[in-house]
Amino acid sequence: MLDFYCVERRIAVEVDGDSHHVARGPTRDEARSLLLAREGIRVLRFTNIEVLVELDRVVETIIDELQRPLSNP
């Protein structure tokens, strides 16, 4: 399941907690991002810490991506 998904812009936002950084988490995340990319979905990943400490930058990054032109899947 994605944390957030904008259907109109085909952008997924994932907020990764601690479990994403241990064991097979990074490998699973990468495989999932590649699968979504093949479907024309852009994936933005942020850590919990980034969201808590650098929320303005996270929001700016999401806004920048929302303004980019759509690519064909």
C-alpha positions in Angstrom: 0.0 0.0 0.0 1.2 3.5 -0.8 1.2 6.2 1.9 -0.2 8.8 -0.5 -1.1 8.6 -4.2 -2.3 11.3 -6.6 -4.1 9.6 -9.5 -4.2 12.7 -11.7 -0.5 13.3 -11.5 0.6 9.7 -11.1 2.8 10.5 -8.1 3.2 8.3 -5.1 4.7 9.6 -1.8 6.2 7.1 0.6 7.2 8.0 4.1 9.7 5.4 5.2 10.0 4.5 8.9 12.7 2.5 10.6 11.6 -0.9 9.1 12.5 0.4 5.6 16.2 0.7 6.5 16.8 -2.7 8.0 17.0 -6.3 6.7 15.4 -6.5 3.2 13.5 -3.2 3.5 15.7 -1.2 1.0 15.6 -4.1 -1.5 11.9 -4.3 -1.3 11.5 -0.6 -1.6 13.7 -0.4 -4.7 11.8 -3.3 -6.4 8.5 -1.7 -5.6 9.6 1.7 -6.9 10.8 0.1 -10.2 7.5 -1.7 -10.6 5.6 1.5 -10.1 7.9 3.4 -12.5 7.2 0.8 -15.2 3.5 1.8 -14.7 4.4 5.5 -15.2 4.1 6.3 -11.5 6.8 8.6 -10.0 7.7 7.7 -6.4 8.9 10.2 -3.9 10.5 8.7 -0.8 11.1 10.6 2.5 12.1 9.3 5.9 10.0 9.9 9.0 12.8 12.2 10.2 12.8 14.3 7.0 9.0 14.8 7.4 9.4 15.7 11.1 12.5 17.9 10.8 12.4 19.3 7.2 8.7 19.4 6.4 9.0 22.6 4.4 11.6 21.0 2.1 9.5 17.8 1.8 6.4 19.9 0.8 8.5 21.9 -1.7 9.8 18.7 -3.3 6.2 17.4 -3.7 5.0 20.6 -5.1 7.9 20.7 -7.6 7.0 17.2 -8.7 3.4 18.0 -9.1 4.3 20.8 -11.5 6.4 18.6 -13.7 4.9 17.5 -17.0 3.4 14.0 -17.0 5.2 11.4 -19.0 3.5 8.6 -20.9 3.6 5.2 -19.0 
